């Protein structure tokens, strides 16, 4: 426990000194939420708009839609950007070997990274909810427990994906390039940028297997009071297991 706490304090200090991670993870989702909500507005009359047989905004206003979706986007940014870049950098610079030599366990390192991610995410979510509420009169979550469960499931899934990516890439530069590509693919076809209802059928089908799509749905369902999205939560749990087991094995082996 002492090793985990010391590692967590160290990781917080290092994260604050990394401007790319702070700006991309916290500023980009907030900036896009503000931009998209400003473009599409908060007109209740838009809530019933239909395209391709689907409610474009899932029965709520565009500002409400993007607030909940952008919260999910923060988790994706942490998982495919911050986590793999940090861990790949540690391995590239020999820091992971020094940790092993000083008896710091893989689980302590992973736990510290996930703790930093959770605290960062909580701060980003709080700022986003306040800005959306003040600027666009967006709703607050109707089912806070459901939102928390969805966010924890998403953190587990994207944490595992980030660990797996960090385990297979060789350098932090590679992790950054691959992470950026993955993030923007996820962001564009998972419902965090254009609503999935307006996408061509092929892109909707491709997006339906991506973890961010299921995280957006799970968060929005609870946020809007639609109930828990059991299938989407199960998919996120499956991603956590399928990506997490080989990721931990690879880290321990390497």
N, C-alpha and C positions, 0 to 999 in steps of 0.2 A: 504493500500500500504506500509506503514511504517513497519507493522508487516511482510509482505512478504519479503521486502528487508533485514530486520534484520535476518529473518529466513534463507534466501539464503546465506548471509555472514557466518552465523554460520555453515550451512551445508557444505559449501566449506572447512572451516577449519577442520571439522570433517572428511570429505572425504579424505583429504590429509594425515590424521593421520591413515588411515585404509589401511595397506599395501596389504591385500588380494584383496580388491576391485580395487586398483590402478593397481596391477600387473595383475590380471586376466582380467580386462576389457580392459586395454590398451596393455599389453605385449602379452597376449596369441593370440589374432587375428593377431597381427603384426608378431609374431614369426611363426605362421602357414602359413601366406601368404608368408613370405620369404622362408620357407621350401618347400612349395608346388610349388611355382614359380621356385625355384631352381631345384627341381626334374623334373618338366615337361617342363621347359624352355619357351622361347619366340619365337619359330620357327613358322613362318607364314604357313609353310607347314602342321602343325598340325591343323590349323583352320578348315579344311574341313573334319576331321576325323568323321566317323559315326559309331554308335553302337545302336542296338535296334531301328533302323530307325530314330535316332535323332542325330543332330550334338553334339558331345561330349562337345565341347567348345563354342557352340552357334555361331560359325562362326568367332571367334576371337582367338588370341593366348592364351595358358594356363596362362601366366603371367597376361594378361589383364583380363581374366575370374576371377582369384583369387583375384585380386585387388578389383574389384567391389563387389564380393561376401563377402570378408572379412570385407568391410565397413558395410555391413548389419549385419555381425556377431557381431560387436561392440554393436549395438543396442540391439540385443538379449541378450548379456551378461549383459548389464545394466538393462534390463527389468526383467529377471528371476533370476538374482544374486544380484546385488547391491541394487536395490530398495527394494525387499522384506526382505533382510537380515537387512538393516538399519531400516526399519519401524517395523519389528518384534522385533528387539532389543529394540527400543524405548518403545514399549508396554510392553515387558517383564520387563524392568527396571522402569516402571511407569512414563516415560517421557511424554507419550501421555496424561496421566491424569493431569500432571502439566501444559502442554500446554493448556488443556481445562480449568483448573482453572484460568489461566492467560489470558483467552479470545482469545487465538490464534486459528484461525479457521482451520477446516480441509482443506479447499481450499488453505489457505496460506501455510500449511505444504506440501500439494501435489504439489503446484506450485513451491515451493522451491526445492523439490526433483527433479522435472522434469527439472528445470532450470540447476541444477547441472549436471544432466544426459546429457542435450543438450550441455553444454559447454565441458564436458568430451568427449562426442562423437565427437564434432568438432575438438578438439585437437588430438584425436586418428586418425581421418580421414585425417587430414592435414599431420601428421607424416607418415601415411601409404602411401598416395599418393606421397609424396616426396621420400620415400624409394623405392617404386615401380618404379617411374620415373627414379631415378638415377641408381638403380641396374639393372633393367630389361627393361628400355626404354618403360615402360607401358604407354598407352594412358591416357591423361587427359579426364575428362567428356566432351562429345560432346554436351550434352543438360543439362546445369547446372540447369536451372529452373526445368526440369523434375526430375533430381536427388534430388533436394531440396524437391520437393513435395513428392517424394517416401520416403525420409528419415523422413519427418514430419509425413506422414501416418504411417510409421513403428514405430516412437517414440510414437505416440498416441496409437497404438495397443499394443506394448510391455509395455508401461507405465501402461495401464489399466490391462494387465495381471499381471504385477508385483504388483500392488496395490491389486488385488484380491487375489493373493498368500499370500501377507502380512496380509490380513484381515482374512484368514482362518487358517494359521499356528500359533502355540502357542509360539514357541521360535525361536531365531535367528539360533540356531543349526539346527532345523528342516527346516527352510527356506534355509539354506546353502545346506543341503543334498538334498532336493527336487529340489532346483534351479540347482545344479550341474547335477543331473540326467536329468532334462528337457533340460538344455543347450546342453548336449552332444547328446541326442536324436535328438534335432533340428539340431545341427551342422552336424551330420553324414548323415542325410537323406534329408536335405533341399537344397543341392547343394553347401554348403560352404566347404565341404571336398571332397568326391568323387562327380564328376558331376552326376546329376540325370540320365543322359543317360546310365551310366554304372551300375546302380543299378538294381537288379531284379525287375520284374513287381510289386510284392507285396509291396516292399519298396517304389517304385515310387508312387504307389497308396496311401500308408499311408502318404508319404511326401506331396502329393498334397493338403491335408487339413490343413497343418501346416502353421502358419503365416510367419515363416522365409522363406519358399519356395516362397511365394508371394512377400515378401520383396526383396529377392534376384533377382527375375525376374523383379520387378519394377525398382530397382536400375540399374541392368544391361541393361535393355532396353534403359533407358535414357542415361546411361554412354556410351553405344556403338552407340548411335544415331539411335536406332530402333523405336523410338516413345514411347509415354506414354502407359503403361500397364493398361488400364482402369479397366479391370476385377480384376486384382491383387490389385489395389488401392481400389476398392470397397470392396474386401474381408478384407483388412486391416482396413478399416473404420468400417466394421461390427464387427470385433474383438474388436475394441476400444469401441464401443457402448455396445456390449453384455457383455464384461468383466468390463467395466468402471462403468456402472450403479449399479450393485450389489456391486462392490468394494467400491464406495463412500457411499452407503447405510449402508454397514457393518461397515465402519469406523465411521460414525456418530452415529450408534447405540451403538458401543462398546466404 
